[in-house]
Amino acid sequence: MQTIEQPRSGHVVIGVDTHKHVHVAAVMDTIGGILATLTIPTDTGGFQQLLDWTASFGRVLAFGIEGTGSYGATLTSFLRRNGHKVVEAGRPDRRLRRMNGKSDTLDAENAARAVLAGFATATPKSADGEAEMIRRLKVAHDQAVEQRAAAMVTMKAMLVHAPDTLRRETAGKTQVTLARQLAALRPRRLEGPEDALRHTLRTLAKRWQYLDAEAKELTKMIGDLVQRAAPQLLEPFGIGVDTAAEILVVAGDNPERIKSEAALAKLAGIAPVPTGSG
């Protein structure tokens, strides 16, 4: 930590550049002067050190944090629990980066300047309720669904090289029936390509069954959370558990941060794009 000068106004803003193992903070007074910088570890002790350090400069108006949804999520939650205002600082302008250079300290200073200038105003997700629980379950669910589909595609591709008898037996089967039939294969030898194929199909089928059961279990858990958090989302025709869950994840646990329908559309990536008459 290197102190440049003492606070001149008694009110400061803090910018934080976040990383996996360390965070770099910069404190700035209300007339734009950088007072000091600090590097802390990403644990509770480091967060408390940051709070004690910032309190020595005066009243903290706000923390501007880069990556409040990733590396800065834990720090954001800690600061909120201690009564501080936190805003998402966002990435610095690339043109400024090219002119001024790039370092963790400069990024922290830019985050503080963005808060002070009013450019950084977005309220981060609180990540402390059902929406965050759904988001975390959906990470595992979506990966299970993706890998389940990949296993089925591979199974069907491998069946192209199967003997005629096995291809006839599996033709026209549903995915569940096909996986059940192939998982029941009992290859005993490993003396030729056909034996290896049967081992491969059996392994892929068992993998598909496991991922299918995992995806269904996670879907049930997500559905229970959606029903608990916002059952009204499931009432309109055409909206299922997956769609309702995506809506809740986008809105977050503090949807009041989204001020209008247009803001939600922009956040969700569905804002209308202006086009010419041609």
C-alpha positions in Angstrom: 0.0 0.0 0.0 1.3 3.4 -0.9 -0.4 6.5 0.3 -0.2 9.4 -2.2 -1.9 12.1 -0.2 -4.5 12.6 2.6 -8.2 12.9 1.8 -9.3 16.4 0.9 -13.0 16.1 1.1 -13.9 13.4 3.6 -15.9 11.5 1.0 -14.3 8.9 -1.2 -15.2 6.3 -3.8 -13.4 2.9 -4.2 -12.6 1.1 -7.4 -11.7 -2.6 -7.3 -10.1 -4.7 -10.1 -10.9 -8.3 -9.2 -9.0 -11.5 -9.9 -9.1 -15.1 -8.8 -6.5 -14.8 -6.0 -6.1 -11.1 -5.3 -8.1 -7.9 -5.7 -6.6 -4.5 -6.3 -8.4 -1.4 -4.8 -7.9 2.3 -5.4 -9.4 5.0 -3.3 -10.4 8.4 -4.8 -11.7 11.6 -3.3 -14.6 13.5 -4.7 -12.4 15.9 -6.6 -10.8 13.1 -8.6 -7.5 12.6 -6.7 -6.2 9.1 -6.2 -5.3 8.8 -2.6 -3.9 5.2 -2.3 -4.0 1.7 -3.6 -4.2 -1.7 -1.9 -3.8 -5.3 -2.9 -5.8 -7.9 -0.8 -6.3 -11.7 -0.9 -9.7 -12.9 -1.9 -10.9 -14.2 1.4 -12.8 -12.8 4.4 -9.7 -11.5 6.1 -8.7 -9.6 2.9 -12.2 -8.2 2.6 -12.2 -7.0 6.2 -8.8 -5.5 5.6 -10.2 -3.6 2.7 -13.1 -2.2 4.8 -10.8 -1.1 7.6 -8.5 0.5 5.1 -11.2 2.4 3.2 -12.7 3.7 6.5 -9.5 5.5 7.3 -10.0 7.8 4.4 -13.5 9.1 5.2 -17.0 8.3 4.3 -17.3 5.8 1.4 -19.9 6.8 -1.1 -19.8 3.7 -3.2 -17.6 0.8 -4.3 -17.2 0.3 -8.1 -16.2 -3.3 -8.7 -15.3 -5.0 -12.0 -16.8 -8.5 -12.4 -19.5 -8.5 -9.8 -20.9 -11.6 -11.3 -17.6 -13.6 -11.4 -14.4 -12.9 -9.4 -16.0 -10.0 -7.6 -19.2 -11.8 -6.5 -18.0 -12.7 -3.0 -16.6 -9.3 -2.3 -19.8 -7.7 -3.6 -21.9 -9.8 -1.2 -19.5 -9.0 1.7 -19.7 -5.3 1.1 -23.5 -5.3 0.9 -23.8 -7.2 4.1 -21.8 -4.4 5.7 -24.1 -1.7 4.4 -22.1 -0.3 1.5 -23.4 0.7 -1.9 -21.9 -1.4 -4.8 -22.1 -0.7 -8.5 -20.8 -2.7 -11.5 -17.9 -0.7 -12.9 -17.6 -2.6 -16.2 -14.6 -2.8 -18.4 -12.6 0.3 -19.2 -12.9 1.9 -22.6 -10.4 0.2 -25.0 -9.3 3.5 -26.4 -8.4 4.7 -22.9 -6.5 1.5 -22.3 -4.5 1.9 -25.4 -3.6 5.5 -24.5 -3.0 5.1 -20.8 -1.7 1.5 -20.6 -3.0 -1.5 -18.7 -2.3 -2.7 -15.2 -4.3 -3.8 -12.2 -3.8 -0.5 -10.4 -4.9 1.5 -13.4 -8.0 -0.7 -13.8 -8.9 -0.1 -10.2 -8.4 3.7 -10.6 -10.5 3.6 -13.8 -13.3 1.8 -11.9 -13.2 4.5 -9.2 -13.3 7.3 -11.8 -16.3 5.6 -13.5 -18.2 5.7 -10.3 -17.3 9.3 -9.6 -18.2 10.4 -13.1 -21.6 8.6 -13.0 -20.7 6.2 -15.8 -20.9 3.2 -13.5 -24.5 3.0 -12.3 -25.6 -0.6 -12.8 -26.7 -2.3 -9.6 -25.3 -5.9 -9.4 -27.4 -8.9 -8.7 -27.6 -9.7 -5.0 -27.2 -13.4 -5.6 -28.7 -14.4 -2.3 -32.0 -16.1 -3.1 -33.9 -18.5 -5.3 -32.7 -17.0 -8.6 -29.1 -17.6 -7.7 -30.0 -21.1 -6.6 -31.7 -21.7 -9.9 -28.7 -20.3 -11.8 -26.3 -22.7 -10.1 -28.5 -25.7 -10.7 -28.9 -24.8 -14.3 -25.2 -24.8 -14.8 -25.2 -28.5 -14.0 -28.5 -29.2 -15.8 -27.5 -27.5 -19.0 -24.2 -29.3 -19.1 -25.9 -32.7 -18.4 -28.3 -32.0 -21.3 -25.5 -31.1 -23.6 -23.5 -34.1 -22.8 -26.5 -36.4 -23.0 -27.2 -35.2 -26.5 -23.5 -35.7 -27.5 -23.6 -39.3 -26.1 -26.7 -40.1 -28.2 -25.2 -38.6 -31.4 -22.0 -40.7 -30.8 -24.1 -43.8 -30.2 -26.0 -43.4 -33.4 -22.8 -42.7 -35.3 -21.2 -45.8 -34.0 -24.2 -47.9 -34.9 -23.4 -47.2 -38.6 -20.5 -49.6 -38.2 -22.5 -52.2 -36.3 -23.4 -55.6 -37.8 -26.6 -55.9 -39.8 -28.4 -57.8 -37.0 -27.7 -55.1 -34.4 -28.6 -52.3 -36.8 -32.0 -54.0 -37.5 -32.7 -54.5 -33.8 -32.0 -50.9 -33.0 -33.7 -49.3 -36.0 -36.6 -46.9 -35.3 -36.1 -47.0 -31.5 -36.7 -44.0 -29.3 -33.7 -42.6 -27.4 -34.8 -44.1 -24.1 -35.4 -47.6 -25.7 -32.2 -47.5 -27.7 -30.1 -46.6 -24.6 -31.8 -49.3 -22.6 -31.2 -51.9 -25.3 -27.6 -51.0 -25.8 -26.9 -50.8 -22.1 -28.1 -54.4 -21.9 -25.3 -55.7 -24.2 -23.0 -58.2 -22.5 -19.8 -58.4 -24.6 -17.5 -60.9 -22.9 -14.5 -60.9 -25.2 -12.3 -58.2 -26.7 -10.8 -60.0 -29.7 -11.9 -57.9 -32.6 -13.5 -54.6 -33.8 -17.0 -55.9 -33.3 -16.3 -56.7 -29.6 -14.8 -53.2 -29.1 -17.9 -51.7 -30.8 -20.2 -53.5 -28.4 -18.2 -52.4 -25.4 -18.3 -48.8 -26.7 -22.0 -48.8 -27.4 -22.7 -50.3 -23.9 -20.5 -47.6 -22.3 -22.2 -44.8 -24.2 -25.7 -46.1 -23.4 -25.0 -46.3 -19.7 -23.5 -42.8 -19.8 -26.7 -41.5 -21.6 -28.9 -43.1 -19.0 -26.9 -41.6 -16.1 -27.0 -38.1 -17.7 -30.7 -38.5 -18.4 -31.5 -39.3 -14.8 -29.3 -36.5 -13.6 -30.9 -34.0 -16.0 -34.4 -35.1 -14.8 -33.5 -34.8 -11.2 -32.1 -31.3 -11.7 -35.2 -30.3 -13.7 -37.3 -31.3 -10.7 -35.2 -29.3 -8.3 -35.3 -26.2 -10.6 -39.1 -26.6 -11.0 -39.6 -26.7 -7.2 -37.5 -23.5 -6.9 -39.4 -21.7 -9.7 -42.7 -22.7 -8.1 -41.5 -21.3 -4.8 -40.1 -18.1 -6.2 -42.6 -17.1 -8.9 -45.4 -19.5 -9.6 -47.2 -16.9 -11.6 -44.6 -17.3 -14.4 -45.8 -20.8 -15.1 -49.4 -19.8 -15.5 -49.3 -18.3 -19.1 -49.6 -20.8 -22.0 -46.2 -21.7 -23.5 -44.0 -21.0 -20.6 -42.5 -24.0 -19.0 -40.0 -24.5 -16.2 -36.9 -23.9 -18.3 -38.2 -20.6 -19.7 -39.4 -19.4 -16.3 -36.0 -20.3 -14.8 -34.2 -18.3 -17.5 -36.4 -15.3 -16.8 -35.6 -15.5 -13.1 -31.9 -15.9 -13.7 -31.9 -12.8 -15.9 -33.9 -10.8 -13.4 -31.9 -11.9 -10.4 -32.9 -11.9 -6.7 -33.2 -8.1 -6.7 -35.3 -7.3 -9.9 -36.0 -3.8 -8.6 -32.6 -2.9 -10.1 -34.3 -3.2 -13.6 -36.1 0.1 -13.9 -38.3 -0.6 -17.0 -39.5 -3.2 -19.5 -37.0 -1.7 -22.1 -34.2 -2.2 -19.6 -35.1 -5.9 -19.1 -35.2 -6.3 -22.9 -31.8 -4.9 -23.3 -30.4 -7.0 -20.4 -31.9 -10.1 -21.9 -30.5 -9.4 -25.4 -33.9 -9.0 -27.0 -34.1 -5.2 -27.4 -35.4 -4.3 -30.9 -32.6 -3.3 -33.4 -33.4 -0.2 -35.4 -33.3 -0.9 -39.2 -33.8 1.1 -42.3 -37.1 1.0 -44.3 -35.3 -1.0 -47.1 
